[in-house]
Amino acid sequence: MLFVCIPVHNEAPTAGLVLWRIRKAFADFPREYELIVFNDGSSDATAEVLAPYADALPLTILGGNQHVGY
């Protein structure tokens, strides 16, 4: 299994596009994969954008309300 970890912070406009492009890239790849997105306390609609992708992709969303990154 291949794990792809993606940190996000206030990425509502681009997070869905990145996930969908990764899905397209793995469509011809015979290995199983899991996408792990760490939402680092986004103050925009990033969490709302990510939520529907959890139903369509092998996706785990982690993170909290407090920004801990750079």
KEVEX-689145 format. One line per field, with one value per atom (N, C-alpha, C): x, z, y; atom name; residue in one letter. Coordinates in nm, 4 decimals. Layout:
<nodes>
u: c(X  ...)
w: c(Z  ...)
v: c(Y  ...)
atomo: c(CA  ...)
residuo: c(A  ...)
</nodes>
This chain:
<nodes>
u: c(0.0845  0.0000  0.0895  0.0489  0.1203  0.0396  0.1056  0.0410  0.0923  0.0009  0.0358  -0.0163  0.0752  0.0384  0.0418  -0.0654  -0.0794  -0.1178  -0.0271  -0.0648  -0.1388  -0.2429  -0.3171  -0.3447  -0.3427  -0.3800  -0.4400  -0.5678  -0.6414  -0.6241  -0.6532  -0.6399  -0.7745  -0.8814  -1.0145  -1.0213  -0.9612  -0.9726  -0.8972  -0.7947  -0.7105  -0.7105  -0.7559  -0.7465  -0.8200  -0.9397  -1.0166  -0.9506  -0.8969  -0.8290  -0.7072  -0.6299  -0.5116  -0.5515  -0.6543  -0.6989  -0.7467  -0.8209  -0.8735  -0.7625  -0.6612  -0.5482  -0.4654  -0.4516  -0.3823  -0.4613  -0.5927  -0.6779  -0.6604  -0.6558  -0.6343  -0.4988  -0.3973  -0.2627  -0.2572  -0.3307  -0.3304  -0.4317  -0.5112  -0.6128  -0.5504  -0.4350  -0.3671  -0.2605  -0.2508  -0.1500  -0.2127  -0.1588  -0.2254  -0.2158  -0.1420  -0.1261  -0.2365  -0.2660  -0.3599  -0.2916  -0.3714  -0.3165  -0.4151  -0.3630  -0.4437  -0.3919  -0.4825  -0.4482  -0.4750  -0.3778  -0.3937  -0.3749  -0.4793  -0.4739  -0.4763  -0.3759  -0.3726  -0.4150  -0.5352  -0.5879  -0.5349  -0.4387  -0.3662  -0.4370  -0.5541  -0.6260  -0.6714  -0.7171  -0.7618  -0.8774  -0.8751  -0.9824  -1.0790  -1.0534  -1.1451  -1.2310  -1.2838  -1.3746  -1.3020  -1.1756  -1.0992  -1.1652  -1.2087  -1.2717  -1.3980  -1.4772  -1.5998  -1.5699  -1.4628  -1.4237  -1.3734  -1.2993  -1.2408  -1.3447  -1.4459  -1.5412  -1.6028  -1.6532  -1.7142  -1.6151  -1.4893  -1.3893  -1.3648  -1.3943  -1.3779  -1.4716  -1.5830  -1.6758  -1.6315  -1.5533  -1.5161  -1.3741  -1.2914  -1.1503  -1.1108  -1.0007  -0.9468  -0.8745  -0.9497  -0.9016  -0.9271  -0.8239  -0.8357  -0.8019  -0.8890  -0.8674  -0.8344  -0.7190  -0.6741  -0.6593  -0.6415  -0.6146  -0.7112  -0.6884  -0.7703  -0.7936  -0.8407  -0.8747  -0.7562  -0.6483  -0.5333  -0.4259  -0.3732  -0.2656  -0.1338  -0.0665  0.0572  0.1791  0.1605  0.2723  0.3475  0.4228  0.5015  0.4114)
w: c(0.0000  0.0000  0.0000  -0.0760  -0.0868  -0.0147  0.0729  0.1457  0.0923  0.0641  0.0189  0.1240  0.1865  0.2919  0.2366  0.2602  0.2058  0.3184  0.3553  0.4545  0.3857  0.4488  0.3918  0.5010  0.4601  0.5479  0.4596  0.4760  0.3953  0.2450  0.2046  0.0654  0.0026  0.0444  -0.0090  -0.1619  -0.2264  -0.3728  -0.4477  -0.3849  -0.4586  -0.4050  -0.2836  -0.2225  -0.3034  -0.3472  -0.4249  -0.5577  -0.6231  -0.7509  -0.7349  -0.6302  -0.6055  -0.5809  -0.4995  -0.4715  -0.5979  -0.6809  -0.8014  -0.9021  -0.9085  -0.9983  -0.9496  -0.8195  -0.7650  -0.7977  -0.7848  -0.8194  -0.9649  -1.0537  -1.1959  -1.2200  -1.1501  -1.1665  -1.1226  -1.0173  -0.9675  -1.0381  -1.1267  -1.1943  -1.2729  -1.3318  -1.4092  -1.3279  -1.2017  -1.1136  -1.0406  -1.0542  -0.9986  -0.8466  -0.7783  -0.6330  -0.5567  -0.4396  -0.3512  -0.2923  -0.2641  -0.2062  -0.1081  -0.0218  0.0758  0.0795  0.0685  0.0792  0.2219  0.2832  0.4184  0.4108  0.4448  0.4414  0.5852  0.6187  0.7502  0.7351  0.7823  0.7773  0.8994  0.8761  0.9836  1.0281  1.0868  1.1446  1.0444  0.9294  0.8269  0.8770  0.8411  0.8814  0.7660  0.6507  0.5371  0.5266  0.4122  0.3923  0.3518  0.3866  0.3479  0.3981  0.5231  0.5785  0.5018  0.4650  0.3897  0.2484  0.1890  0.0546  0.0587  0.1612  0.1707  0.2006  0.2787  0.3276  0.2191  0.1071  0.0073  -0.0616  -0.0641  -0.1278  -0.0474  0.0805  0.1636  0.1201  0.0548  0.0055  -0.1277  -0.2048  -0.3406  -0.3512  -0.2531  -0.2588  -0.1328  -0.1390  -0.0152  0.0617  0.1410  0.2009  0.3507  0.4258  0.5686  0.5935  0.6660  0.6961  0.8445  0.8725  1.0091  1.0338  1.1585  1.1907  1.2942  1.3284  1.4296  1.3998  1.4998  1.4836  1.5008  1.5621  1.5892  1.4826  1.4311  1.3319  1.4042  1.3646  1.4316  1.3408  1.2122  1.1172  1.1183  1.0122  0.9989  1.0060)
v: c(-0.1164  0.0000  0.1233  0.2220  0.3487  0.4567  0.5308  0.6392  0.7719  0.8645  0.9990  1.0957  1.1700  1.2644  1.4061  1.4797  1.6146  1.7097  1.8026  1.9038  2.0183  2.0693  2.1830  2.2858  2.4114  2.5223  2.6304  2.6541  2.7537  2.7273  2.6052  2.5635  2.5278  2.5915  2.5603  2.5679  2.6680  2.6753  2.5649  2.5051  2.4103  2.2678  2.2455  2.1122  2.0061  2.0339  1.9363  1.9044  2.0045  1.9838  1.8942  1.9158  1.8336  1.6883  1.6669  1.5301  1.4601  1.5310  1.4690  1.4378  1.5232  1.4959  1.3773  1.3648  1.2476  1.1222  1.1287  1.0142  0.9746  1.0746  1.0450  0.9816  1.0274  0.9724  0.8261  0.7924  0.6553  0.5651  0.6159  0.5348  0.4200  0.4423  0.3384  0.2661  0.2981  0.2409  0.1231  0.0025  -0.1157  -0.1305  -0.0451  -0.0577  0.0114  -0.0401  0.0271  0.1499  0.2527  0.3750  0.4355  0.5183  0.5919  0.7346  0.8296  0.9702  1.0148  1.0798  1.1311  1.2816  1.3557  1.5012  1.5516  1.6340  1.6966  1.8413  1.8716  2.0070  2.0820  2.1692  2.2370  2.3648  2.3486  2.4618  2.5659  2.5233  2.6177  2.7023  2.8314  2.9218  2.9500  2.8889  2.9041  2.7783  2.7492  2.6354  2.5070  2.4936  2.3750  2.2466  2.2430  2.1223  2.0855  2.1838  2.1571  2.1084  2.1578  2.1139  1.9702  1.9343  1.8003  1.6917  1.7231  1.6226  1.5351  1.5874  1.4994  1.4047  1.4414  1.3558  1.2284  1.2308  1.1117  0.9995  1.0339  0.9326  0.8735  0.9491  0.9067  0.8535  0.8807  0.8420  0.7668  0.6910  0.6329  0.7434  0.8172  0.9407  0.9420  0.9800  1.0030  1.1491  1.2189  1.3598  1.3721  1.4301  1.4515  1.6006  1.6389  1.7785  1.8311  1.9566  2.0190  2.1642  2.2361  2.3762  2.4699  2.4201  2.5052  2.4859  2.5959  2.5930  2.5635  2.4545  2.4143  2.4169  2.4417  2.4420  2.5728  2.5949  2.7171  2.8331)
atomo: c(N  CA  C  N  CA  C  N  CA  C  N  CA  C  N  CA  C  N  CA  C  N  CA  C  N  CA  C  N  CA  C  N  CA  C  N  CA  C  N  CA  C  N  CA  C  N  CA  C  N  CA  C  N  CA  C  N  CA  C  N  CA  C  N  CA  C  N  CA  C  N  CA  C  N  CA  C  N  CA  C  N  CA  C  N  CA  C  N  CA  C  N  CA  C  N  CA  C  N  CA  C  N  CA  C  N  CA  C  N  CA  C  N  CA  C  N  CA  C  N  CA  C  N  CA  C  N  CA  C  N  CA  C  N  CA  C  N  CA  C  N  CA  C  N  CA  C  N  CA  C  N  CA  C  N  CA  C  N  CA  C  N  CA  C  N  CA  C  N  CA  C  N  CA  C  N  CA  C  N  CA  C  N  CA  C  N  CA  C  N  CA  C  N  CA  C  N  CA  C  N  CA  C  N  CA  C  N  CA  C  N  CA  C  N  CA  C  N  CA  C  N  CA  C  N  CA  C  N  CA  C  N  CA  C  N  CA  C  N  CA  C  N  CA  C)
residuo: c(M  M  M  L  L  L  F  F  F  V  V  V  C  C  C  I  I  I  P  P  P  V  V  V  H  H  H  N  N  N  E  E  E  A  A  A  P  P  P  T  T  T  A  A  A  G  G  G  L  L  L  V  V  V  L  L  L  W  W  W  R  R  R  I  I  I  R  R  R  K  K  K  A  A  A  F  F  F  A  A  A  D  D  D  F  F  F  P  P  P  R  R  R  E  E  E  Y  Y  Y  E  E  E  L  L  L  I  I  I  V  V  V  F  F  F  N  N  N  D  D  D  G  G  G  S  S  S  S  S  S  D  D  D  A  A  A  T  T  T  A  A  A  E  E  E  V  V  V  L  L  L  A  A  A  P  P  P  Y  Y  Y  A  A  A  D  D  D  A  A  A  L  L  L  P  P  P  L  L  L  T  T  T  I  I  I  L  L  L  G  G  G  G  G  G  N  N  N  Q  Q  Q  H  H  H  V  V  V  G  G  G  Y  Y  Y)
</nodes>
